Amino acid sequence: MVFASRIRDVKAISVYLENSPGSDLQYAKRVASFLGIEHLIRVFDLDELEDKILMVDRIARTFDPMEVRNRAAIYIALRYARGDEGRVAMTGDGGDELFAG
């Protein structure tokens, strides 16, 4: 993202579950600010999450609770990006596995 932002207009998108106690949103804002990247925030509620979980379940044809939960958030972010005419998407999904997380 750092390198891409030097040659293209890059936007960061964070999706946030309304009233979520364990949000990393403050850190995402700080990183985007530090990098000078426009930061878009998409807030959703439990009803929308449930709807998207059902949709992701149909698309992926699987119901692994951890996978579906993560994929639902990514799905919401990608739909938001598409509405903003996004053409390329990078996710941070799986980054913690680099550190056995």
C-alpha positions as CSV (number, residue, x, y, z in Angstrom):
1,M,0.0,0.0,0.0
2,V,2.9,2.4,0.8
3,F,4.5,1.9,-2.6
4,A,1.2,1.9,-4.5
5,S,0.2,5.2,-2.8
6,R,3.3,6.8,-4.4
7,I,2.2,6.2,-7.9
8,R,-1.6,6.0,-7.7
9,D,-4.4,7.5,-5.6
10,V,-5.0,4.9,-2.9
11,K,-7.9,4.8,-0.5
12,A,-8.0,2.8,2.6
13,I,-11.4,1.3,3.6
14,S,-12.2,0.1,7.1
15,V,-15.4,-1.7,7.9
16,Y,-16.7,-1.4,11.4
17,L,-19.4,-3.2,13.3
18,E,-21.5,-0.7,15.1
19,N,-20.8,-0.6,18.9
20,S,-18.0,-3.2,18.5
21,P,-15.9,-3.3,21.7
22,G,-12.7,-4.7,20.0
23,S,-12.3,-2.2,17.2
24,D,-9.0,-1.5,15.5
25,L,-10.5,1.5,13.8
26,Q,-8.4,4.0,15.8
27,Y,-5.3,2.3,14.5
28,A,-6.5,2.2,11.0
29,K,-7.1,5.9,11.1
30,R,-3.7,6.6,12.4
31,V,-2.0,4.5,9.8
32,A,-4.0,6.1,7.0
33,S,-3.1,9.5,8.3
34,F,0.5,8.7,8.7
35,L,0.6,7.4,5.1
36,G,-1.4,10.3,3.7
37,I,-4.0,8.0,2.4
38,E,-7.7,8.9,2.2
39,H,-9.5,6.7,4.7
40,L,-13.1,5.7,4.1
41,I,-15.1,4.1,6.9
42,R,-18.1,1.9,6.4
43,V,-20.2,1.2,9.5
44,F,-22.6,-1.7,9.5
45,D,-25.0,-3.2,12.1
46,L,-25.8,-6.7,13.2
47,D,-28.8,-7.0,10.8
48,E,-26.6,-6.2,7.8
49,L,-23.9,-8.5,9.0
50,E,-26.4,-11.4,9.3
51,D,-27.6,-10.7,5.8
52,K,-24.1,-10.6,4.4
53,I,-23.2,-13.8,6.3
54,L,-26.0,-15.6,4.6
55,M,-24.9,-14.2,1.2
56,V,-21.3,-15.2,1.8
57,D,-22.4,-18.7,2.9
58,R,-24.3,-19.1,-0.4
59,I,-21.3,-17.8,-2.5
60,A,-18.6,-19.8,-0.7
61,R,-20.7,-22.9,-0.2
62,T,-19.2,-23.4,3.3
63,F,-20.1,-22.5,6.8
64,D,-16.9,-22.4,8.8
65,P,-17.9,-19.8,11.5
66,M,-14.5,-18.0,11.5
67,E,-14.2,-18.0,7.7
68,V,-17.7,-16.7,7.1
69,R,-17.3,-14.0,9.7
70,N,-14.1,-12.7,8.1
71,R,-15.4,-13.1,4.6
72,A,-18.6,-11.1,5.5
73,A,-16.5,-8.1,6.6
74,I,-14.4,-8.4,3.4
75,Y,-17.5,-8.7,1.3
76,I,-18.9,-5.5,2.9
77,A,-15.6,-3.7,2.2
78,L,-15.4,-4.8,-1.4
79,R,-19.0,-3.8,-2.1
80,Y,-18.2,-0.4,-0.6
81,A,-15.1,-0.1,-2.7
82,R,-16.9,-1.0,-5.9
83,G,-19.5,1.7,-5.2
84,D,-16.5,4.1,-4.9
85,E,-15.3,2.9,-8.3
86,G,-12.5,0.9,-6.8
87,R,-10.8,-1.4,-9.3
88,V,-8.1,-3.1,-7.2
89,A,-8.4,-4.3,-3.7
90,M,-5.8,-5.5,-1.1
91,T,-6.8,-6.9,2.2
92,G,-4.9,-7.3,5.4
93,D,-6.6,-10.7,5.9
94,G,-4.1,-13.3,7.0
95,G,-1.4,-10.9,8.0
96,D,-1.3,-12.1,11.5
97,E,-0.4,-15.6,10.3
98,L,3.0,-14.3,9.4
99,F,3.6,-14.1,13.2
100,A,1.9,-17.4,14.0
101,G,-1.2,-15.4,15.1
